[in-house]
Amino acid sequence: MAVITIGTGGATWGLTAETGIFIQSYSGKVGREKNEVRDNVGDVKLVSYYNPTRKVTISGVLLGATGIGAASPGAALTIANADGNNGVATGSIYVDDVEAKGTNTAFKDITVNATQYAGI
């Protein structure tokens, strides 16, 4: 869809096309495991953040059994909308779970939840 943007520049509109679905939404949440060390009275004196990961959720209208449409738990996943910002710029994405949904008044949808591991 052609978009006219008025105002401050730098904002990004829309999503990148994906194989196997008409993408409707993408989200990526970056986190790290945290270890807190407390002293003898319970005050936090040392904190470490390690093992960066990105939790990915992608959903759309199912188009077939390729790309996102072929996702299955434990399988590697390649997605066009994976951004490399906020601390996880490298690593593979592995599917955690897949949800397919259909009704008698709409097209079949698929939602895939996955995790990107920076060290794999």
N, C-alpha and C positions, 0 to 999 in steps of 0.2 A: 504494500500500500504506500502510495506517495504521501509524505508528511511535510507540512510546512511548519517550521519551528520559529517562534517569535520570542525574543528575549535573550537571556543569558545563554551563551554558547557553551559547548562542552558536554551537554547532556546527550545520552544515547537513547534512541527510540527503538523499541521492538526487540525481536529475537532473531537468531541465526537459524536458517532452515536445518532440520534434522532428517536423517534417513529413517523411514518406517513410520513416521508420524507427521501430522500437522501440529507442530509444537504450539501449545497454549500457555505454558508457564515453565520457568526454570528458576531454581533458587540454589544458592551455594552458601553454606555456613562453615566458616573456618574456626577451628579450635585447637587446643593443645591440652594434653594431660597436665595436671598441676600437682606438685608435691610441696606441702608446707611443713616446715620443721619448727617445732615449738620448744621454748625453754622450760625450765622447771616449774614456772607459774602459769604456763599455757599461752604466753604471748608468742606470736609468729615472729621468728627471727631470720628465717631464710625461706625463700620460695624459688622453685624451679619450674619452668614450663618446658615440656618436651613432647616429642612425637606429634608433629603437626598433621592434622587431617582436615579434609573438606567434606562435609556431608552435602550430598547433591540430591535434589528432587527435580525430576523432569516429567512433564505430563503433556498429553495431547491426544488428538484423534488418531486412532490406530489405522494405518494404511496397509499393513502387510506384515510378513514375518521376517523382515530384515532390519538392520540397525536397531533402534530402540524397540521396535516390535519383536525382536528376537531375544530381548534381554531375559536372563534367568539368574536366580541367586547363585553367587559364587563366580559367575562369568565376568571376564573383563569387558568393559564398556568404553566405547569411544563416542564422545559427544562434542558437537560443534560449539555449544554454548558454555563449555567449561572455561572459566576465566582463570588467569594465572596471577591474581592479585591477592593481597592480604595474607601472604606468608606461605601459600602452597602453590608454587609455580610449576612443580614437576611431580612426577609419580603417576602410577596407574590408578584407574577407577575400577572398582569391583562392585557388582550389584549385591545389595543387601536383600531387597524384596521387590516384588512386582505385583501391582494390583490392576486388574482389568475390570472395567465396569461397563455395563450396557443397559439400556432401557428400551422400551417399545416406542419411544418418541424421539430418540437421539442416536447419533453415531456412537460406536464403541470407543471408549476412552481407555488409555493406559497411563499408569503412574509408576515410575521407577525411582526407588530410593537406593543410593549407592554411596560409597565412601572412596575418596581419593587419598591414597597413602603417599606422602612425599618421599619416603625411603624405598619404595618398591618400583 
